[in-house]
Amino acid sequence: MKIVIKNDEHKNIVVILPTGLFANKLTAAFVCRALKKKGINLPFGCMCRFLKALNKYRRKHKDWILAEINGSDGDYVKIKI
C-alpha cells in the first residue's frame, strides 16, 4: 500500500506500508469486534474471505488506485494498494 500526499507548499509525504499489516486475520478480528460494538454482526470467517479476495485482486491488478483526491486548496492524496 502506498499513500502519496502533496500540497502547494512543496511538502510531499510518501508512506509505504506492507499490505500484510492491515490485511490479516488479526486485523479481521479487530474489525469484527468493532463492528459488533456498533451493532453490525459480521462473522469472522466472512471478513477473512473478504481480505483473501482483496489480496488476490491486489496481486492481479498491481496499479490499483483505491482513492485519488484533489482538494480545492491544491492538496493531492493518492492511495494505491
Secondary structure as UniProt FT lines:
FT   STRAND          2..6
FT   TURN            8..9
FT   STRAND          13..16
FT   HELIX           19..21
FT   HELIX           25..37
FT   TURN            38..39
FT   HELIX           44..60
FT   TURN            62..63
FT   STRAND          65..70
FT   TURN            72..73
FT   STRAND          76..80
//
